[in-house]
Structures are given as structure tokens and as C-alpha cells.
Amino acid sequence: MAPVKLHRCNYTFLHTDLDACWRVQRALDEQGIAYEVVKEGWGKGKRPRVEALSGQSKLPVLELPNGEVYRAESKEMAERVRAGTLPLS
């Protein structure tokens, strides 16, 4: 099965709750879930790869092993990762 892919912003050095992508990445780390980081464009500009994948341009986006794509507000995404309600393995 393919690994989880975390499509996130390029600001991987920013480790604060102000960074929506970091919220989800930290939740994956806390749960010990292996993932691949896929860096997407800077800021809130166009992200054609993300738009093709999820139908919109906001980050973060999780590409799950079963092929499902999951996007929600980062706090909700992190809560679901911690709760174990996503098919992440």
C-alpha cells in the first residue's frame, strides 16, 4: 500500500500553530504515522497539482493509502488523525 502523502506549504521550518500545515504534520508525528511530505507552492497562490487532486487550492491535503483525498480545516484534520478515524495504514 502507498504511504500517506501530506501536501503542505513550503514553510516546513515554521513549527507553530499559526501554520495550518504544521498542525496536521505534528498530529501525524504524534501518532507515529509514516508519511511523505509533498511541498506545494508558497502563500495562497495557485496550486494546480493540489487543485487537480482535491478540487481546491487550500492546504494541507492528505492523500491516503487507499487513494482517498482528505481536506478540511487543519484543526479538524489534526483531530481526526489523533482520533484514528482516517484510513492511514
mmCIF file as gemmi writes it, N, C-alpha and C atoms, coordinates in Angstrom:
data_model
loop_
_atom_site.group_PDB
_atom_site.id
_atom_site.type_symbol
_atom_site.label_atom_id
_atom_site.label_alt_id
_atom_site.label_comp_id
_atom_site.label_asym_id
_atom_site.label_entity_id
_atom_site.label_seq_id
_atom_site.pdbx_PDB_ins_code
_atom_site.Cartn_x
_atom_site.Cartn_y
_atom_site.Cartn_z
_atom_site.occupancy
_atom_site.B_iso_or_equiv
_atom_site.pdbx_formal_charge
_atom_site.auth_seq_id
_atom_site.auth_asym_id
_atom_site.pdbx_PDB_model_num
ATOM 1 N N . MET Axp A 1 ? 0.836 -1.179 0 1 0 ? 1 A 1
ATOM 2 C CA . MET Axp A 1 ? 0 0 0 1 0 ? 1 A 1
ATOM 3 C C . MET Axp A 1 ? 0.885 1.248 0 1 0 ? 1 A 1
ATOM 4 N N . ALA Axp A 2 ? 0.473 2.271 -0.713 1 0 ? 2 A 1
ATOM 5 C CA . ALA Axp A 2 ? 1.239 3.519 -0.798 1 0 ? 2 A 1
ATOM 6 C C . ALA Axp A 2 ? 1.221 4.244 0.548 1 0 ? 2 A 1
ATOM 7 N N . PRO Axp A 3 ? 2.264 5.016 0.835 1 0 ? 3 A 1
ATOM 8 C CA . PRO Axp A 3 ? 2.283 5.764 2.101 1 0 ? 3 A 1
ATOM 9 C C . PRO Axp A 3 ? 1.324 6.947 2.06 1 0 ? 3 A 1
ATOM 10 N N . VAL Axp A 4 ? 1.031 7.469 3.229 1 0 ? 4 A 1
ATOM 11 C CA . VAL Axp A 4 ? 0.252 8.704 3.341 1 0 ? 4 A 1
ATOM 12 C C . VAL Axp A 4 ? 1.103 9.82 2.749 1 0 ? 4 A 1
ATOM 13 N N . LYS Axp A 5 ? 0.473 10.705 1.994 1 0 ? 5 A 1
ATOM 14 C CA . LYS Axp A 5 ? 1.174 11.875 1.469 1 0 ? 5 A 1
ATOM 15 C C . LYS Axp A 5 ? 0.543 13.117 2.084 1 0 ? 5 A 1
ATOM 16 N N . LEU Axp A 6 ? 1.374 13.938 2.685 1 0 ? 6 A 1
ATOM 17 C CA . LEU Axp A 6 ? 0.937 15.208 3.252 1 0 ? 6 A 1
ATOM 18 C C . LEU Axp A 6 ? 1.353 16.313 2.292 1 0 ? 6 A 1
ATOM 19 N N . HIS Axp A 7 ? 0.369 16.86 1.601 1 0 ? 7 A 1
ATOM 20 C CA . HIS Axp A 7 ? 0.623 18.002 0.719 1 0 ? 7 A 1
ATOM 21 C C . HIS Axp A 7 ? 0.546 19.231 1.612 1 0 ? 7 A 1
ATOM 22 N N . ARG Axp A 8 ? 1.662 19.941 1.709 1 0 ? 8 A 1
ATOM 23 C CA . ARG Axp A 8 ? 1.734 21.075 2.622 1 0 ? 8 A 1
ATOM 24 C C . ARG Axp A 8 ? 2.505 22.216 1.982 1 0 ? 8 A 1
ATOM 25 N N . CYS Axp A 9 ? 2.476 23.357 2.656 1 0 ? 9 A 1
ATOM 26 C CA . CYS Axp A 9 ? 3.196 24.535 2.178 1 0 ? 9 A 1
ATOM 27 C C . CYS Axp A 9 ? 4.7 24.313 2.303 1 0 ? 9 A 1
ATOM 28 N N . ASN Axp A 10 ? 5.458 25.164 1.67 1 0 ? 10 A 1
ATOM 29 C CA . ASN Axp A 10 ? 6.913 25.071 1.705 1 0 ? 10 A 1
ATOM 30 C C . ASN Axp A 10 ? 7.522 25.535 3.021 1 0 ? 10 A 1
ATOM 31 N N . TYR Axp A 11 ? 6.735 26.116 3.898 1 0 ? 11 A 1
ATOM 32 C CA . TYR Axp A 11 ? 7.248 26.643 5.166 1 0 ? 11 A 1
ATOM 33 C C . TYR Axp A 11 ? 7.459 25.525 6.182 1 0 ? 11 A 1
ATOM 34 N N . THR Axp A 12 ? 8.24 24.517 5.832 1 0 ? 12 A 1
ATOM 35 C CA . THR Axp A 12 ? 8.421 23.369 6.714 1 0 ? 12 A 1
ATOM 36 C C . THR Axp A 12 ? 9.229 23.706 7.958 1 0 ? 12 A 1
ATOM 37 N N . PHE Axp A 13 ? 9.899 24.839 7.971 1 0 ? 13 A 1
ATOM 38 C CA . PHE Axp A 13 ? 10.679 25.268 9.129 1 0 ? 13 A 1
ATOM 39 C C . PHE Axp A 13 ? 9.809 25.917 10.199 1 0 ? 13 A 1
ATOM 40 N N . LEU Axp A 14 ? 8.592 26.305 9.848 1 0 ? 14 A 1
ATOM 41 C CA . LEU Axp A 14 ? 7.697 27 10.764 1 0 ? 14 A 1
ATOM 42 C C . LEU Axp A 14 ? 6.949 25.978 11.607 1 0 ? 14 A 1
ATOM 43 N N . HIS Axp A 15 ? 7.279 25.887 12.885 1 0 ? 15 A 1
ATOM 44 C CA . HIS Axp A 15 ? 6.638 24.927 13.782 1 0 ? 15 A 1
ATOM 45 C C . HIS Axp A 15 ? 5.843 25.673 14.832 1 0 ? 15 A 1
ATOM 46 N N . THR Axp A 16 ? 4.699 26.167 14.422 1 0 ? 16 A 1
ATOM 47 C CA . THR Axp A 16 ? 3.801 26.91 15.295 1 0 ? 16 A 1
ATOM 48 C C . THR Axp A 16 ? 2.371 26.623 14.871 1 0 ? 16 A 1
ATOM 49 N N . ASP Axp A 17 ? 1.447 26.775 15.789 1 0 ? 17 A 1
ATOM 50 C CA . ASP Axp A 17 ? 0.046 26.534 15.455 1 0 ? 17 A 1
ATOM 51 C C . ASP Axp A 17 ? -0.526 27.584 14.508 1 0 ? 17 A 1
ATOM 52 N N . LEU Axp A 18 ? 0.248 28.621 14.211 1 0 ? 18 A 1
ATOM 53 C CA . LEU Axp A 18 ? -0.185 29.581 13.2 1 0 ? 18 A 1
ATOM 54 C C . LEU Axp A 18 ? -0.084 28.974 11.806 1 0 ? 18 A 1
ATOM 55 N N . ASP Axp A 19 ? 0.703 27.915 11.669 1 0 ? 19 A 1
ATOM 56 C CA . ASP Axp A 19 ? 0.873 27.23 10.394 1 0 ? 19 A 1
ATOM 57 C C . ASP Axp A 19 ? -0.059 26.025 10.344 1 0 ? 19 A 1
ATOM 58 N N . ALA Axp A 20 ? -1.089 26.125 9.521 1 0 ? 20 A 1
ATOM 59 C CA . ALA Axp A 20 ? -2.083 25.057 9.423 1 0 ? 20 A 1
ATOM 60 C C . ALA Axp A 20 ? -1.459 23.724 9.031 1 0 ? 20 A 1
ATOM 61 N N . CYS Axp A 21 ? -0.477 23.763 8.147 1 0 ? 21 A 1
ATOM 62 C CA . CYS Axp A 21 ? 0.161 22.531 7.694 1 0 ? 21 A 1
ATOM 63 C C . CYS Axp A 21 ? 0.902 21.841 8.835 1 0 ? 21 A 1
ATOM 64 N N . TRP Axp A 22 ? 1.536 22.63 9.699 1 0 ? 22 A 1
ATOM 65 C CA . TRP Axp A 22 ? 2.269 22.065 10.827 1 0 ? 22 A 1
ATOM 66 C C . TRP Axp A 22 ? 1.316 21.365 11.8 1 0 ? 22 A 1
ATOM 67 N N . ARG Axp A 23 ? 0.117 21.896 11.987 1 0 ? 23 A 1
ATOM 68 C CA . ARG Axp A 23 ? -0.845 21.258 12.895 1 0 ? 23 A 1
ATOM 69 C C . ARG Axp A 23 ? -1.074 19.802 12.495 1 0 ? 23 A 1
ATOM 70 N N . VAL Axp A 24 ? -1.272 19.584 11.212 1 0 ? 24 A 1
ATOM 71 C CA . VAL Axp A 24 ? -1.55 18.234 10.718 1 0 ? 24 A 1
ATOM 72 C C . VAL Axp A 24 ? -0.286 17.385 10.754 1 0 ? 24 A 1
ATOM 73 N N . GLN Axp A 25 ? 0.833 17.957 10.366 1 0 ? 25 A 1
ATOM 74 C CA . GLN Axp A 25 ? 2.086 17.212 10.388 1 0 ? 25 A 1
ATOM 75 C C . GLN Axp A 25 ? 2.431 16.774 11.816 1 0 ? 25 A 1
ATOM 76 N N . ARG Axp A 26 ? 2.232 17.648 12.778 1 0 ? 26 A 1
ATOM 77 C CA . ARG Axp A 26 ? 2.515 17.306 14.178 1 0 ? 26 A 1
ATOM 78 C C . ARG Axp A 26 ? 1.6 16.176 14.649 1 0 ? 26 A 1
ATOM 79 N N . ALA Axp A 27 ? 0.33 16.206 14.258 1 0 ? 27 A 1
ATOM 80 C CA . ALA Axp A 27 ? -0.597 15.133 14.642 1 0 ? 27 A 1
ATOM 81 C C . ALA Axp A 27 ? -0.135 13.794 14.066 1 0 ? 27 A 1
ATOM 82 N N . LEU Axp A 28 ? 0.313 13.791 12.814 1 0 ? 28 A 1
ATOM 83 C CA . LEU Axp A 28 ? 0.838 12.557 12.213 1 0 ? 28 A 1
ATOM 84 C C . LEU Axp A 28 ? 2.059 12.066 12.979 1 0 ? 28 A 1
ATOM 85 N N . ASP Axp A 29 ? 2.958 12.988 13.331 1 0 ? 29 A 1
ATOM 86 C CA . ASP Axp A 29 ? 4.149 12.624 14.101 1 0 ? 29 A 1
ATOM 87 C C . ASP Axp A 29 ? 3.769 12.04 15.458 1 0 ? 29 A 1
ATOM 88 N N . GLU Axp A 30 ? 2.84 12.69 16.15 1 0 ? 30 A 1
ATOM 89 C CA . GLU Axp A 30 ? 2.411 12.236 17.479 1 0 ? 30 A 1
ATOM 90 C C . GLU Axp A 30 ? 1.84 10.822 17.438 1 0 ? 30 A 1
ATOM 91 N N . GLN Axp A 31 ? 1.17 10.491 16.348 1 0 ? 31 A 1
ATOM 92 C CA . GLN Axp A 31 ? 0.536 9.177 16.228 1 0 ? 31 A 1
ATOM 93 C C . GLN Axp A 31 ? 1.482 8.128 15.639 1 0 ? 31 A 1
ATOM 94 N N . GLY Axp A 32 ? 2.688 8.545 15.283 1 0 ? 32 A 1
ATOM 95 C CA . GLY Axp A 32 ? 3.661 7.612 14.727 1 0 ? 32 A 1
ATOM 96 C C . GLY Axp A 32 ? 3.313 7.133 13.332 1 0 ? 32 A 1
ATOM 97 N N . ILE Axp A 33 ? 2.609 7.957 12.585 1 0 ? 33 A 1
ATOM 98 C CA . ILE Axp A 33 ? 2.182 7.587 11.236 1 0 ? 33 A 1
ATOM 99 C C . ILE Axp A 33 ? 3.238 8.033 10.233 1 0 ? 33 A 1
ATOM 100 N N . ALA Axp A 34 ? 3.729 7.081 9.449 1 0 ? 34 A 1
ATOM 101 C CA . ALA Axp A 34 ? 4.707 7.408 8.416 1 0 ? 34 A 1
ATOM 102 C C . ALA Axp A 34 ? 4.012 8.148 7.283 1 0 ? 34 A 1
ATOM 103 N N . TYR Axp A 35 ? 4.688 9.161 6.766 1 0 ? 35 A 1
ATOM 104 C CA . TYR Axp A 35 ? 4.109 9.946 5.685 1 0 ? 35 A 1
ATOM 105 C C . TYR Axp A 35 ? 5.225 10.53 4.837 1 0 ? 35 A 1
ATOM 106 N N . GLU Axp A 36 ? 4.842 10.938 3.652 1 0 ? 36 A 1
ATOM 107 C CA . GLU Axp A 36 ? 5.748 11.616 2.728 1 0 ? 36 A 1
ATOM 108 C C . GLU Axp A 36 ? 5.276 13.06 2.605 1 0 ? 36 A 1
ATOM 109 N N . VAL Axp A 37 ? 6.174 14.019 2.772 1 0 ? 37 A 1
ATOM 110 C CA . VAL Axp A 37 ? 5.827 15.428 2.601 1 0 ? 37 A 1
ATOM 111 C C . VAL Axp A 37 ? 5.946 15.78 1.125 1 0 ? 37 A 1
ATOM 112 N N . VAL Axp A 38 ? 4.885 16.371 0.593 1 0 ? 38 A 1
ATOM 113 C CA . VAL Axp A 38 ? 4.877 16.868 -0.774 1 0 ? 38 A 1
ATOM 114 C C . VAL Axp A 38 ? 4.728 18.383 -0.655 1 0 ? 38 A 1
ATOM 115 N N . LYS Axp A 39 ? 5.816 19.109 -0.914 1 0 ? 39 A 1
ATOM 116 C CA . LYS Axp A 39 ? 5.788 20.566 -0.775 1 0 ? 39 A 1
ATOM 117 C C . LYS Axp A 39 ? 5.083 21.188 -1.968 1 0 ? 39 A 1
ATOM 118 N N . GLU Axp A 40 ? 4.17 22.079 -1.649 1 0 ? 40 A 1
ATOM 119 C CA . GLU Axp A 40 ? 3.407 22.782 -2.677 1 0 ? 40 A 1
ATOM 120 C C . GLU Axp A 40 ? 3.817 24.255 -2.673 1 0 ? 40 A 1
ATOM 121 N N . GLY Axp A 41 ? 3.179 25.06 -3.498 1 0 ? 41 A 1
ATOM 122 C CA . GLY Axp A 41 ? 3.568 26.449 -3.693 1 0 ? 41 A 1
ATOM 123 C C . GLY Axp A 41 ? 3.498 27.329 -2.454 1 0 ? 41 A 1
ATOM 124 N N . TRP Axp A 42 ? 4.147 28.472 -2.551 1 0 ? 42 A 1
ATOM 125 C CA . TRP Axp A 42 ? 4.208 29.459 -1.473 1 0 ? 42 A 1
ATOM 126 C C . TRP Axp A 42 ? 2.891 30.212 -1.344 1 0 ? 42 A 1
ATOM 127 N N . GLY Axp A 43 ? 2.619 30.674 -0.144 1 0 ? 43 A 1
ATOM 128 C CA . GLY Axp A 43 ? 1.477 31.554 0.08 1 0 ? 43 A 1
ATOM 129 C C . GLY Axp A 43 ? 0.154 30.94 -0.324 1 0 ? 43 A 1
ATOM 130 N N . LYS Axp A 44 ? -0.739 31.798 -0.778 1 0 ? 44 A 1
ATOM 131 C CA . LYS Axp A 44 ? -2.081 31.333 -1.131 1 0 ? 44 A 1
ATOM 132 C C . LYS Axp A 44 ? -2.326 31.413 -2.63 1 0 ? 44 A 1
ATOM 133 N N . GLY Axp A 45 ? -1.264 31.299 -3.407 1 0 ? 45 A 1
ATOM 134 C CA . GLY Axp A 45 ? -1.381 31.374 -4.85 1 0 ? 45 A 1
ATOM 135 C C . GLY Axp A 45 ? -1.983 30.118 -5.444 1 0 ? 45 A 1
ATOM 136 N N . LYS Axp A 46 ? -1.944 30.041 -6.757 1 0 ? 46 A 1
ATOM 137 C CA . LYS Axp A 46 ? -2.487 28.879 -7.461 1 0 ? 46 A 1
ATOM 138 C C . LYS Axp A 46 ? -1.61 27.663 -7.211 1 0 ? 46 A 1
ATOM 139 N N . ARG Axp A 47 ? -2.253 26.549 -7.052 1 0 ? 47 A 1
ATOM 140 C CA . ARG Axp A 47 ? -1.564 25.273 -6.846 1 0 ? 47 A 1
ATOM 141 C C . ARG Axp A 47 ? -2.227 24.242 -7.758 1 0 ? 47 A 1
ATOM 142 N N . PRO Axp A 48 ? -1.828 24.194 -9.019 1 0 ? 48 A 1
ATOM 143 C CA . PRO Axp A 48 ? -2.512 23.327 -9.977 1 0 ? 48 A 1
ATOM 144 C C . PRO Axp A 48 ? -2.526 21.856 -9.57 1 0 ? 48 A 1
ATOM 145 N N . ARG Axp A 49 ? -1.442 21.363 -8.988 1 0 ? 49 A 1
ATOM 146 C CA . ARG Axp A 49 ? -1.384 19.952 -8.583 1 0 ? 49 A 1
ATOM 147 C C . ARG Axp A 49 ? -2.404 19.671 -7.477 1 0 ? 49 A 1
ATOM 148 N N . VAL Axp A 50 ? -2.503 20.581 -6.506 1 0 ? 50 A 1
ATOM 149 C CA . VAL Axp A 50 ? -3.462 20.415 -5.41 1 0 ? 50 A 1
ATOM 150 C C . VAL Axp A 50 ? -4.881 20.535 -5.938 1 0 ? 50 A 1
ATOM 151 N N . GLU Axp A 51 ? -5.102 21.491 -6.839 1 0 ? 51 A 1
ATOM 152 C CA . GLU Axp A 51 ? -6.438 21.672 -7.413 1 0 ? 51 A 1
ATOM 153 C C . GLU Axp A 51 ? -6.879 20.432 -8.192 1 0 ? 51 A 1
ATOM 154 N N . ALA Axp A 52 ? -5.959 19.821 -8.926 1 0 ? 52 A 1
ATOM 155 C CA . ALA Axp A 52 ? -6.291 18.607 -9.671 1 0 ? 52 A 1
ATOM 156 C C . ALA Axp A 52 ? -6.595 17.445 -8.727 1 0 ? 52 A 1
ATOM 157 N N . LEU Axp A 53 ? -5.899 17.412 -7.61 1 0 ? 53 A 1
ATOM 158 C CA . LEU Axp A 53 ? -6.053 16.324 -6.648 1 0 ? 53 A 1
ATOM 159 C C . LEU Axp A 53 ? -7.327 16.461 -5.821 1 0 ? 53 A 1
ATOM 160 N N . SER Axp A 54 ? -7.562 17.678 -5.307 1 0 ? 54 A 1
ATOM 161 C CA . SER Axp A 54 ? -8.637 17.851 -4.326 1 0 ? 54 A 1
ATOM 162 C C . SER Axp A 54 ? -9.777 18.761 -4.776 1 0 ? 54 A 1
ATOM 163 N N . GLY Axp A 55 ? -9.627 19.411 -5.92 1 0 ? 55 A 1
ATOM 164 C CA . GLY Axp A 55 ? -10.693 20.283 -6.406 1 0 ? 55 A 1
ATOM 165 C C . GLY Axp A 55 ? -10.639 21.691 -5.837 1 0 ? 55 A 1
ATOM 166 N N . GLN Axp A 56 ? -9.63 22 -5.047 1 0 ? 56 A 1
ATOM 167 C CA . GLN Axp A 56 ? -9.467 23.342 -4.486 1 0 ? 56 A 1
ATOM 168 C C . GLN Axp A 56 ? -7.978 23.574 -4.244 1 0 ? 56 A 1
ATOM 169 N N . SER Axp A 57 ? -7.59 24.776 -3.789 1 0 ? 57 A 1
ATOM 170 C CA . SER Axp A 57 ? -6.157 25.074 -3.686 1 0 ? 57 A 1
ATOM 171 C C . SER Axp A 57 ? -5.643 25.204 -2.257 1 0 ? 57 A 1
ATOM 172 N N . LYS Axp A 58 ? -6.492 25.004 -1.264 1 0 ? 58 A 1
ATOM 173 C CA . LYS Axp A 58 ? -6.06 25.171 0.126 1 0 ? 58 A 1
ATOM 174 C C . LYS Axp A 58 ? -5.248 23.968 0.609 1 0 ? 58 A 1
ATOM 175 N N . LEU Axp A 59 ? -4.334 24.263 1.509 1 0 ? 59 A 1
ATOM 176 C CA . LEU Axp A 59 ? -3.51 23.245 2.157 1 0 ? 59 A 1
ATOM 177 C C . LEU Axp A 59 ? -3.787 23.264 3.647 1 0 ? 59 A 1
ATOM 178 N N . PRO Axp A 60 ? -3.513 22.184 4.332 1 0 ? 60 A 1
ATOM 179 C CA . PRO Axp A 60 ? -2.932 20.928 3.897 1 0 ? 60 A 1
ATOM 180 C C . PRO Axp A 60 ? -3.975 19.995 3.278 1 0 ? 60 A 1
ATOM 181 N N . VAL Axp A 61 ? -3.452 19 2.571 1 0 ? 61 A 1
ATOM 182 C CA . VAL Axp A 61 ? -4.264 17.94 1.972 1 0 ? 61 A 1
ATOM 183 C C . VAL Axp A 61 ? -3.573 16.619 2.295 1 0 ? 61 A 1
ATOM 184 N N . LEU Axp A 62 ? -4.356 15.627 2.691 1 0 ? 62 A 1
ATOM 185 C CA . LEU Axp A 62 ? -3.82 14.283 2.915 1 0 ? 62 A 1
ATOM 186 C C . LEU Axp A 62 ? -4.263 13.381 1.773 1 0 ? 62 A 1
ATOM 187 N N . GLU Axp A 63 ? -3.305 12.706 1.187 1 0 ? 63 A 1
ATOM 188 C CA . GLU Axp A 63 ? -3.571 11.694 0.175 1 0 ? 63 A 1
ATOM 189 C C . GLU Axp A 63 ? -3.378 10.356 0.885 1 0 ? 63 A 1
ATOM 190 N N . LEU Axp A 64 ? -4.463 9.633 1.093 1 0 ? 64 A 1
ATOM 191 C CA . LEU Axp A 64 ? -4.455 8.43 1.903 1 0 ? 64 A 1
ATOM 192 C C . LEU Axp A 64 ? -4.034 7.203 1.092 1 0 ? 64 A 1
ATOM 193 N N . PRO Axp A 65 ? -3.558 6.159 1.775 1 0 ? 65 A 1
ATOM 194 C CA . PRO Axp A 65 ? -3.087 4.956 1.073 1 0 ? 65 A 1
ATOM 195 C C . PRO Axp A 65 ? -4.136 4.305 0.179 1 0 ? 65 A 1
ATOM 196 N N . ASN Axp A 66 ? -5.416 4.458 0.526 1 0 ? 66 A 1
ATOM 197 C CA . ASN Axp A 66 ? -6.476 3.847 -0.273 1 0 ? 66 A 1
ATOM 198 C C . ASN Axp A 66 ? -6.865 4.693 -1.488 1 0 ? 66 A 1
ATOM 199 N N . GLY Axp A 67 ? -6.15 5.816 -1.705 1 0 ? 67 A 1
ATOM 200 C CA . GLY Axp A 67 ? -6.431 6.683 -2.847 1 0 ? 67 A 1
ATOM 201 C C . GLY Axp A 67 ? -7.358 7.836 -2.52 1 0 ? 67 A 1
ATOM 202 N N . GLU Axp A 68 ? -7.981 7.807 -1.361 1 0 ? 68 A 1
ATOM 203 C CA . GLU Axp A 68 ? -8.869 8.884 -0.939 1 0 ? 68 A 1
ATOM 204 C C . GLU Axp A 68 ? -8.052 10.144 -0.674 1 0 ? 68 A 1
ATOM 205 N N . VAL Axp A 69 ? -8.653 11.302 -0.961 1 0 ? 69 A 1
ATOM 206 C CA . VAL Axp A 69 ? -8.04 12.592 -0.677 1 0 ? 69 A 1
ATOM 207 C C . VAL Axp A 69 ? -8.876 13.256 0.395 1 0 ? 69 A 1
ATOM 208 N N . TYR Axp A 70 ? -8.216 13.744 1.435 1 0 ? 70 A 1
ATOM 209 C CA . TYR Axp A 70 ? -8.917 14.349 2.565 1 0 ? 70 A 1
ATOM 210 C C . TYR Axp A 70 ? -8.442 15.778 2.764 1 0 ? 70 A 1
ATOM 211 N N . ARG Axp A 71 ? -9.395 16.703 2.799 1 0 ? 71 A 1
ATOM 212 C CA . ARG Axp A 71 ? -9.118 18.116 3.042 1 0 ? 71 A 1
ATOM 213 C C . ARG Axp A 71 ? -10.224 18.679 3.916 1 0 ? 71 A 1
ATOM 214 N N . ALA Axp A 72 ? -9.835 19.337 4.985 1 0 ? 72 A 1
ATOM 215 C CA . ALA Axp A 72 ? -10.755 20.056 5.867 1 0 ? 72 A 1
ATOM 216 C C . ALA Axp A 72 ? -9.929 21.145 6.534 1 0 ? 72 A 1
ATOM 217 N N . GLU Axp A 73 ? -10.529 21.878 7.439 1 0 ? 73 A 1
ATOM 218 C CA . GLU Axp A 73 ? -9.75 22.847 8.204 1 0 ? 73 A 1
ATOM 219 C C . GLU Axp A 73 ? -8.713 22.069 9.013 1 0 ? 73 A 1
ATOM 220 N N . SER Axp A 74 ? -7.545 22.642 9.189 1 0 ? 74 A 1
ATOM 221 C CA . SER Axp A 74 ? -6.42 21.91 9.786 1 0 ? 74 A 1
ATOM 222 C C . SER Axp A 74 ? -6.708 21.405 11.194 1 0 ? 74 A 1
ATOM 223 N N . LYS Axp A 75 ? -7.45 22.153 11.993 1 0 ? 75 A 1
ATOM 224 C CA . LYS Axp A 75 ? -7.767 21.689 13.351 1 0 ? 75 A 1
ATOM 225 C C . LYS Axp A 75 ? -8.603 20.415 13.293 1 0 ? 75 A 1
ATOM 226 N N . GLU Axp A 76 ? -9.572 20.377 12.383 1 0 ? 76 A 1
ATOM 227 C CA . GLU Axp A 76 ? -10.396 19.179 12.211 1 0 ? 76 A 1
ATOM 228 C C . GLU Axp A 76 ? -9.562 18.014 11.695 1 0 ? 76 A 1
ATOM 229 N N . MET Axp A 77 ? -8.668 18.298 10.746 1 0 ? 77 A 1
ATOM 230 C CA . MET Axp A 77 ? -7.807 17.242 10.198 1 0 ? 77 A 1
ATOM 231 C C . MET Axp A 77 ? -6.938 16.643 11.302 1 0 ? 77 A 1
ATOM 232 N N . ALA Axp A 78 ? -6.325 17.502 12.121 1 0 ? 78 A 1
ATOM 233 C CA . ALA Axp A 78 ? -5.466 17.029 13.207 1 0 ? 78 A 1
ATOM 234 C C . ALA Axp A 78 ? -6.27 16.211 14.218 1 0 ? 78 A 1
ATOM 235 N N . GLU Axp A 79 ? -7.48 16.647 14.538 1 0 ? 79 A 1
ATOM 236 C CA . GLU Axp A 79 ? -8.327 15.903 15.474 1 0 ? 79 A 1
ATOM 237 C C . GLU Axp A 79 ? -8.641 14.512 14.94 1 0 ? 79 A 1
ATOM 238 N N . ARG Axp A 80 ? -8.949 14.414 13.651 1 0 ? 80 A 1
ATOM 239 C CA . ARG Axp A 80 ? -9.274 13.102 13.066 1 0 ? 80 A 1
ATOM 240 C C . ARG Axp A 80 ? -8.06 12.196 13.024 1 0 ? 80 A 1
ATOM 241 N N . VAL Axp A 81 ? -6.872 12.773 12.754 1 0 ? 81 A 1
ATOM 242 C CA . VAL Axp A 81 ? -5.645 11.966 12.784 1 0 ? 81 A 1
ATOM 243 C C . VAL Axp A 81 ? -5.449 11.409 14.194 1 0 ? 81 A 1
ATOM 244 N N . ARG Axp A 82 ? -5.572 12.27 15.195 1 0 ? 82 A 1
ATOM 245 C CA . ARG Axp A 82 ? -5.375 11.837 16.598 1 0 ? 82 A 1
ATOM 246 C C . ARG Axp A 82 ? -6.432 10.83 17.038 1 0 ? 82 A 1
ATOM 247 N N . ALA Axp A 83 ? -7.657 10.984 16.523 1 0 ? 83 A 1
ATOM 248 C CA . ALA Axp A 83 ? -8.741 10.079 16.907 1 0 ? 83 A 1
ATOM 249 C C . ALA Axp A 83 ? -8.654 8.736 16.179 1 0 ? 83 A 1
ATOM 250 N N . GLY Axp A 84 ? -7.839 8.669 15.149 1 0 ? 84 A 1
ATOM 251 C CA . GLY Axp A 84 ? -7.699 7.425 14.406 1 0 ? 84 A 1
ATOM 252 C C . GLY Axp A 84 ? -8.877 7.103 13.507 1 0 ? 84 A 1
ATOM 253 N N . THR Axp A 85 ? -9.597 8.137 13.049 1 0 ? 85 A 1
ATOM 254 C CA . THR Axp A 85 ? -10.79 7.889 12.234 1 0 ? 85 A 1
ATOM 255 C C . THR Axp A 85 ? -10.534 7.989 10.739 1 0 ? 85 A 1
ATOM 256 N N . LEU Axp A 86 ? -9.276 8.077 10.342 1 0 ? 86 A 1
ATOM 257 C CA . LEU Axp A 86 ? -8.933 8.088 8.925 1 0 ? 86 A 1
ATOM 258 C C . LEU Axp A 86 ? -8.203 6.787 8.58 1 0 ? 86 A 1
ATOM 259 N N . PRO Axp A 87 ? -8.396 6.256 7.38 1 0 ? 87 A 1
ATOM 260 C CA . PRO Axp A 87 ? -7.681 5.042 6.972 1 0 ? 87 A 1
ATOM 261 C C . PRO Axp A 87 ? -6.234 5.378 6.586 1 0 ? 87 A 1
ATOM 262 N N . LEU Axp A 88 ? -5.356 5.503 7.585 1 0 ? 88 A 1
ATOM 263 C CA . LEU Axp A 88 ? -3.989 5.96 7.345 1 0 ? 88 A 1
ATOM 264 C C . LEU Axp A 88 ? -2.984 4.825 7.214 1 0 ? 88 A 1
ATOM 265 N N . SER Axp A 89 ? -3.417 3.591 7.318 1 0 ? 89 A 1
ATOM 266 C CA . SER Axp A 89 ? -2.458 2.488 7.156 1 0 ? 89 A 1
ATOM 267 C C . SER Axp A 89 ? -3.075 1.362 6.357 1 0 ? 89 A 1
